[in-house]
């Protein structure tokens, strides 16, 4: 596989794991100075490592959460908590990872990770509850309003 194919596969996986909104923000913030780094992570982190067949995406999320929590990489941890949900992990599984971190990487690391994860889980839950189009939350195909007493 050449670098172009690796970059294309990487961008696909990156979008599937992190979501279009996050990736679009990162791409739009790219500058000539940061472009080589964005290219590197797209090709290698996403196009090589996250694309390997040896672990499933949920398993990769488990490993990633543990490492980020242990190393106290807080901003990346919050992002990957949301990605872990997208990859099929439950809040309970994320909690278990952080408990494991407490034993093997230290209570202070887990103590910092729990509120970050809790905030990310709350943000993800809130985003899931928001209507897709905040301008018009009603379905245009269903003009009846069940709360309208004048509607039969």
LUMPA-860215 format. One record per residue: x, y, z of N, C-alpha, C in turn. Coordinates in pm, whole numbers, padded with zeros to 5 digits, always signed. Layout:
residues N
XYZXYZXYZ
...
***
This chain:
residues 152
+00084-00117+00000+00000+00000+00000+00090+00124+00000
+00056+00221-00084+00136+00344-00087+00079+00446+00013
+00152+00556+00031+00112+00656+00130-00023+00719+00100
-00056+00736-00028-00186+00792-00065-00300+00702-00021
-00286+00572-00045-00389+00477-00002-00397+00471+00150
-00282+00475+00216-00276+00472+00361-00346+00595+00420
-00323+00712+00359-00387+00835+00405-00538+00829+00385
-00582+00776+00272-00726+00764+00245-00791+00669+00346
-00729+00554+00368-00783+00458+00466-00780+00520+00605
-00670+00590+00637-00658+00654+00767-00765+00757+00793
-00796+00838+00693-00900+00940+00710-01036+00875+00729
-01061+00767+00659-01189+00695+00674-01202+00643+00817
-01100+00576+00867-01103+00520+01001-01109+00632+01105
-01032+00736+01085-01030+00850+01178-01170+00909+01191
-01239+00925+01079-01376+00980+01082-01473+00883+01149
-01457+00754+01123-01547+00656+01185-01528+00652+01337
-01406+00665+01383-01377+00655+01526-01404+00786+01599
-01357+00897+01544-01367+01025+01614-01490+01107+01575
-01548+01077+01462-01664+01152+01415-01623+01263+01320
-01711+01290+01225-01684+01392+01124-01662+01529+01186
-01744+01565+01284-01734+01698+01344-01595+01723+01401
-01543+01627+01476-01410+01643+01535-01303+01651+01426
-01308+01560+01329-01207+01557+01224-01215+01683+01139
-01335+01729+01108-01348+01852+01030-01285+01970+01103
-01304+01978+01236-01241+02085+01315-01090+02076+01307
-01037+01955+01324-00891+01936+01319-00835+01972+01182
-00902+01928+01078-00855+01955+00942-00861+02104+00912
-00970+02169+00952-00982+02313+00923-00882+02396+01001
-00835+02345+01113-00736+02417+01194-00592+02389+01149
-00577+02304+01050-00443+02269+01003-00375+02390+00939
-00249+02409+00976-00168+02518+00920-00050+02455+00847
+00024+02533+00774+00144+02477+00713+00238+02415+00817
+00241+02471+00937+00327+02418+01042+00276+02284+01095
+00143+02269+01110+00087+02145+01168+00052+02039+01064
+00054+02076+00935+00015+01982+00829+00096+01853+00829
+00228+01857+00847+00302+01730+00848+00259+01638+00964
+00224+01696+01078+00178+01615+01191+00041+01554+01161
-00050+01634+01105-00183+01581+01070-00169+01467+00969
-00080+01483+00873-00055+01378+00775+00001+01253+00843
+00094+01273+00934+00155+01161+01006+00051+01081+01083
-00032+01150+01164-00129+01074+01244-00236+01011+01157
-00274+01077+01049-00375+01018+00961-00321+00891+00895
-00199+00897+00843-00142+00780+00776-00104+00668+00872
-00040+00703+00982+00016+00598+01066-00071+00560+01185
-00119+00656+01261-00205+00619+01374-00334+00556+01323
-00397+00622+01223-00527+00575+01176-00516+00479+01057
-00428+00507+00962-00418+00423+00843-00340+00295+00864
-00256+00290+00965-00178+00169+00996-00228+00102+01124
-00211+00167+01237-00238+00102+01366-00386+00075+01388
-00471+00177+01377-00615+00155+01401-00677+00067+01292
-00609+00046+01182-00661-00034+01071-00613-00179+01074
-00525-00212+01166-00472-00349+01172-00581-00446+01217
-00575-00570+01170-00678-00668+01204-00661-00736+01340
-00549-00717+01408-00521-00793+01530-00609-00763+01650
-00664-00641+01657-00756-00603+01765-00879-00537+01702
-00992-00556+01766-01113-00488+01720-01107-00341+01762
-01193-00261+01707-01196-00120+01748-01232-00104+01895
-01327-00178+01948-01352-00166+02092-01228-00204+02175
-01156-00308+02134-01034-00346+02206-00928-00236+02196
-00915-00176+02080-00819-00066+02064-00860+00052+02151
-00989+00076+02163-01036+00183+02251-01001+00153+02396
-01018+00030+02440-00983-00007+02577-00836+00023+02606
-00750-00020+02515-00606+00002+02531-00575+00151+02531
-00633+00222+02437-00607+00365+02424-00650+00440+02550
-00768+00409+02602-00815+00475+02724-00720+00449+02841
-00676+00325+02854-00586+00292+02965-00454+00368+02955
-00397+00372+02836-00269+00441+02818-00286+00591+02839
-00388+00651+02782-00408+00795+02797-00433+00833+02942
-00512+00751+03013-00538+00780+03154-00410+00764+03236
-00335+00658+03211-00212+00634+03286-00110+00745+03265
-00104+00796+03143-00008+00902+03112-00063+01042+03138
-00188+01047+03182-00256+01173+03216-00263+01270+03098
-00295+01216+02983-00316+01298+02864-00464+01332+02857
-00502+01434+02932-00642+01462+02959-00724+01500+02837
-00674+01587+02752-00751+01628+02636-00774+01509+02542
-00672+01431+02520-00687+01313+02435-00779+01211+02501
-00775+01200+02633-00862+01106+02703-01008+01140+02679
-01044+01266+02694-01184+01307+02673-01229+01273+02530
-01145+01301+02434-01178+01272+02294-01197+01122+02275
-01110+01041+02335-01118+00897+02314-01226+00830+02398
-01273+00894+02503-01391+00842+02574-01510+00846+02478
-01527+00957+02410-01636+00969+02312-01616+00872+02195
-01492+00856+02153-01464+00761+02046-01495+00618+02091
-01464+00587+02216-01492+00453+02268-01641+00423+02265
-01723+00522+02298-01868+00503+02288-01907+00475+02143
-01849+00551+02050-01877+00532+01907-01832+00393+01862
-01728+00340+01928-01678+00207+01894-01753+00095+01965
-01854+00129+02043-01938+00028+02103-01914-00001+02250
-01820+00068+02314-01801+00047+02457-01914+00113+02534
-01940+00060+02652-02042+00117+02739-01974+00204+02846
-02049+00293+02908-01991+00367+03020-01937+00274+03129
-02002+00162+03152-01954+00065+03251-01818+00008+03215
-01795-00020+03087-01665-00070+03044-01557+00037+03058
-01593+00161+03028-01498+00271+03045-01463+00286+03192
-01561+00274+03278-01537+00278+03423-01441+00168+03465
-01460+00048+03413-01372-00064+03447-01228-00039+03405
-01210+00021+03287-01075+00055+03241-01008+00148+03342
-01082+00249+03386-01023+00347+03478-00995+00286+03615
-01076+00191+03658-01046+00120+03783-00919+00037+03767
-00901-00024+03652-00780-00100+03623-00658-00008+03624
-00674+00111+03568-00567+00210+03569-00528+00245+03712
-00627+00257+03800-00598+00292+03940-00503+00191+04003
-00522+00065+03974-00440-00040+04034-00301-00045+03970
-00295-00034+03838-00168-00057+03769-00089+00070+03737
-00156+00186+03731-00084+00310+03699-00090+00410+03813
-00173+00382+03911-00179+00469+04028-00313+00538+04045
-00350+00550+04171-00475+00617+04206-00477+00762+04157
-00367+00838+04169-00373+00976+04119-00409+00985+03969
-00357+00895+03890-00389+00897+03746-00538+00869+03725
-00590+00770+03793-00732+00738+03780-00818+00849+03839
-00772+00908+03947-00845+01017+04010-00861+01135+03915
-00761+01161+03834-00770+01267+03733-00856+01223+03615
-00851+01095+03582-00922+01045+03464-01073+01035+03484
-01117+00998+03603-01261+00979+03625-01344+01104+03596
-01309+01222+03648-01393+01338+03616-01388+01378+03468
-01275+01355+03404-01263+01384+03261-01355+01291+03183
-01351+01164+03217-01436+01066+03149-01583+01095+03178
-01615+01128+03301-01754+01157+03336-01807+01276+03256
-01726+01380+03244-01765+01499+03167-01783+01462+03019
-01692+01383+02964-01703+01342+02823-01826+01256+02801
-01858+01168+02894-01978+01085+02883-02103+01172+02886
-02105+01272+02975-02220+01363+02984-02235+01443+02854
-02124+01491+02799-02128+01565+02673-02180+01477+02560
-02135+01353+02557-02181+01260+02452-02330+01232+02467
-02376+01214+02590-02519+01189+02614-02602+01311+02573
-02553+01429+02606-02625+01551+02570-02630+01567+02418
-02520+01541+02351-02516+01552+02204-02612+01452+02140
-02625+01334+02200-02714+01232+02145-02861+01273+02160
-02891+01354+02261-03028+01397+02285-03069+01516+02202
-02973+01593+02152-03004+01714+02075-03061+01676+01939
-03162+01753+01894-03215+01727+01760-03109+01759+01655
-03117+01687+01542-03017+01706+01436-03019+01848+01382
-03140+01907+01362-03151+02041+01309-03214+02129+01417
-03133+02206+01490-03189+02287+01598-03286+02394+01548
-03281+02430+01420-03373+02529+01364-03515+02473+01352
-03525+02341+01321-03654+02278+01301-03651+02138+01359
-03675+02123+01491-03665+01992+01552-03779+01898+01517
-03890+01950+01458-04002+01864+01424-03977+01795+01291
-04036+01677+01277-04027+01602+01154-04123+01665+01052
-04073+01712+00937-04162+01774+00840-04264+01677+00782
-04239+01548+00791-04332+01449+00741-04450+01428+00836
-04439+01475+00962-04542+01455+01062-04586+01590+01117
-04681+01658+01049-04719+01791+01092-04802+01793+01220
-04854+01679+01265-04934+01675+01386-04847+01695+01508
-04894+01781+01599-04826+01805+01725-04905+01735+01834
-04848+01629+01898-04925+01554+01998-04958+01637+02121
-04891+01749+02143-04918+01833+02259-05019+01943+02227
-05061+01955+02101-05154+02057+02060-05296+02005+02081
-05375+02069+02174-05510+02019+02200-05604+02034+02082
-05572+02124+01988-05659+02143+01870-05629+02044+01761
-05522+01965+01775-05484+01866+01676-05558+01736+01706
-05630+01680+01609-05704+01554+01636-05615+01436+01660
***
